[in-house]
């Protein structure tokens, strides 16, 4: 199946498609679940310490590994 609104030679893909009469650029967004991690472990994510730190009201430092999973609705 092909698109019929000015981009007839572009196949339909999973994600969002925006049409504008002023521009011909097509931007694709992935719609599958993606996960972003900020961890202390160098084997996960990047080879630097990305853990997050928080301060309690008593002034104590708390360190946490945080991850977020998200998806863009179709």
PLY file of the C-alpha trace (Angstrom):
ply
format ascii 1.0
element vertex 74
property float x
property float y
property float z
element edge 73
property int vertex1
property int vertex2
end_header
0.00 0.00 0.00
1.30 3.47 -0.85
0.47 6.95 0.40
-1.65 9.08 -1.90
-1.25 12.62 -0.51
1.73 13.95 -2.42
4.18 11.28 -1.27
2.95 8.48 -3.50
6.38 6.84 -3.80
6.86 6.41 -0.02
5.58 3.18 1.59
3.42 3.30 4.72
5.50 2.58 7.82
4.86 2.17 11.51
4.88 5.59 13.16
3.55 9.08 12.63
3.39 10.79 9.24
2.86 14.56 8.98
1.71 16.30 5.80
2.29 19.96 5.08
1.71 21.76 1.80
4.71 24.01 2.57
7.35 21.30 3.09
8.16 17.94 1.58
10.25 16.53 4.45
8.97 13.29 6.01
9.84 12.60 9.63
9.41 9.06 11.00
8.93 8.30 14.71
9.36 4.79 16.10
6.24 3.54 17.91
7.72 0.49 19.65
8.59 0.58 23.36
11.96 2.21 24.03
13.90 2.27 27.30
16.33 4.92 28.53
18.62 4.06 31.48
20.70 6.20 33.83
22.79 3.75 35.88
26.03 3.41 37.83
26.88 0.18 35.98
29.31 0.87 33.14
28.03 -2.19 31.20
24.53 -0.69 30.89
24.05 2.32 28.68
27.15 4.51 28.52
30.64 3.92 29.93
30.21 6.70 32.50
28.36 6.94 35.80
24.89 8.26 35.00
23.09 7.40 38.25
20.92 10.16 39.68
21.45 11.65 43.12
18.86 13.24 45.37
19.08 15.07 48.69
16.67 14.46 51.53
15.51 17.33 53.71
18.01 16.13 56.34
20.85 16.58 53.82
21.46 12.87 53.16
22.52 11.93 49.61
20.52 9.16 47.94
21.73 7.58 44.69
19.40 5.75 42.33
19.57 3.89 39.03
16.60 5.11 36.98
15.06 3.79 33.77
12.09 5.00 31.74
10.20 2.93 29.18
8.01 4.85 26.73
6.20 4.51 23.43
4.57 7.02 21.08
0.90 6.27 20.33
0.15 5.53 16.71
0 1
1 2
2 3
3 4
4 5
5 6
6 7
7 8
8 9
9 10
10 11
11 12
12 13
13 14
14 15
15 16
16 17
17 18
18 19
19 20
20 21
21 22
22 23
23 24
24 25
25 26
26 27
27 28
28 29
29 30
30 31
31 32
32 33
33 34
34 35
35 36
36 37
37 38
38 39
39 40
40 41
41 42
42 43
43 44
44 45
45 46
46 47
47 48
48 49
49 50
50 51
51 52
52 53
53 54
54 55
55 56
56 57
57 58
58 59
59 60
60 61
61 62
62 63
63 64
64 65
65 66
66 67
67 68
68 69
69 70
70 71
71 72
72 73
